Each structure stands twice: as C-alpha cells, then as structure tokens.
Amino acid sequence: MSRIVITHNTVDPDKWSKFTSEREEAFEEFFGGGNVVDYVAQDGSNFVAVAADVDDVDAVMAALSSPPAELEAAMERHGVLPPMAVFVEK
C-alpha cells in the first residue's frame, strides 16, 4: 500500500470539505484505499489536498487522467479544478 497526496484548487473549500465521507468511499471503491485525510490551505485560498493510502498508484494516475463518469461527476460536484498534482510517499 502507498500513501499519496493529491493537491488541486477547488471552487469553494468549505463546500469541498463537506464531501469528505464521499471522498473516502470513492478512494475505497476506485483505488482500494483508505485512511483519507482532507486539508485546506491556511492562507484562505482555494488550494486543497487529500491524502490517502491506496493499493495501486498507477490506477490512481489512470483514473485521474481519464476519470470514469462516476468519478468525474463526483469531482465536479466537489468543485475540483484541474490541474491536480499527485505525490507518492517514498
């Protein structure tokens, strides 16, 4: 299992924060992941991050580059704005 961090901007960090449980479910469903933690920028900007443990980093990268319809709809609902940067714990 690998620990990843995904960063991106969002339309509204407060709205984005309300979808934490949905993100947890999505990481589990799509990536066999868990231990999901959300972060918002301290400076009040729209920059956010989500960290999670995932079974397959390549699956995460593939899904983010070409999201399945369900994942894309969730990202839109959460207000995710590309681009996204993915960091992998070494």
C-alpha positions in Angstrom: 0.0 0.0 0.0 1.2 3.5 -0.8 0.4 6.8 0.8 -0.4 9.5 -1.8 -1.3 13.2 -1.6 -3.3 14.9 -4.3 -3.4 18.7 -4.5 -5.6 21.0 -6.6 -7.7 24.1 -6.4 -11.4 24.0 -5.7 -14.3 26.3 -6.4 -15.1 26.5 -2.7 -13.0 24.9 0.0 -15.9 24.9 2.5 -18.2 23.1 0.1 -15.4 20.7 -0.8 -14.9 19.9 2.9 -18.5 18.7 3.2 -17.8 15.8 0.8 -15.1 14.1 3.0 -17.2 10.9 3.5 -17.9 10.7 -0.2 -14.2 11.0 -1.0 -13.5 8.2 1.5 -16.0 6.0 -0.3 -14.5 6.9 -3.7 -11.0 6.1 -2.7 -12.1 2.7 -1.3 -14.2 1.9 -4.4 -11.8 3.0 -7.1 -8.4 2.5 -5.5 -8.8 0.0 -2.7 -7.8 2.9 -0.5 -8.4 4.2 3.0 -7.2 6.5 5.7 -8.3 9.5 3.8 -7.5 12.9 5.2 -8.5 16.3 3.7 -6.5 19.5 4.1 -7.4 23.1 3.2 -4.8 25.9 2.7 -4.3 28.0 5.8 -4.0 31.2 3.8 -7.7 31.2 2.8 -7.0 30.3 -0.8 -8.9 27.7 -2.7 -6.0 25.3 -2.6 -6.7 21.9 -1.0 -5.1 18.4 -0.6 -6.3 15.0 0.1 -4.1 12.2 1.4 -4.9 8.5 1.3 -3.5 5.0 1.4 -4.0 3.2 -1.9 -3.3 -0.2 -3.3 -2.4 0.9 -6.8 -0.8 4.2 -7.6 -0.9 3.5 -11.3 -4.7 3.0 -11.1 -5.0 6.4 -9.4 -2.9 8.1 -12.1 -5.0 6.4 -14.8 -8.3 7.4 -13.2 -7.3 11.0 -12.7 -6.0 11.4 -16.3 -9.2 9.9 -17.7 -11.8 9.7 -15.0 -14.7 7.2 -15.2 -18.1 9.0 -15.5 -18.9 8.4 -11.8 -15.6 9.8 -10.6 -15.8 12.7 -12.9 -19.3 13.6 -11.7 -18.0 13.4 -8.1 -15.1 15.7 -8.8 -17.4 18.2 -10.5 -19.8 18.0 -7.5 -17.0 18.6 -5.1 -15.8 21.6 -7.1 -12.4 20.1 -8.1 -10.4 22.4 -10.5 -7.6 20.9 -12.6 -4.7 20.5 -12.7 -4.0 18.1 -10.0 -0.6 17.1 -8.6 -0.1 13.6 -7.2 2.7 13.0 -4.6 3.7 9.5 -3.5 5.3 8.8 -0.2 8.8 7.2 -0.6 
